[in-house]
Amino acid sequence: MFACICRAVTTDDVGAAMDNGAATVAAVAKATRACTSCGICRDRIRAMLGERDAQCPRVAAAAQVAAV
């Protein structure tokens, strides 16, 4: 599935960028060129980053501490 149609960036491409350390929309854009044309995919990329964060035990633990 495409994450960014303008640049033909797939969700797998975005996942690989995140696996290689991209943790922000800007970092994913730099690694893949997603979000560098029309910008419609920015919310999709942001959601993918959020899903990745939700799966990370360290991020979830930090969020719980911050909420207290």
C-alpha positions, 0 to 999 in steps of 0.5 A: 500500500502506498503511504505517499502516492506523489513519491510512490513511497510504500508503507513498507518504505516508511516502516523501513525508515522507522526501523532505521531510526526515523522518529519524526515526519521530517526524518521519514520525509528525509529518508523516503521523500514522502511528504515532500510534494503535496503533503496530503500523506503527512497525517498518514505518516504521523499516524504510522509513527504514533502506531509505532510509538504505541507498540514500544514499551519504553514510549508507553511507560514514559507516557504513563509517567508523564500522565501522573 
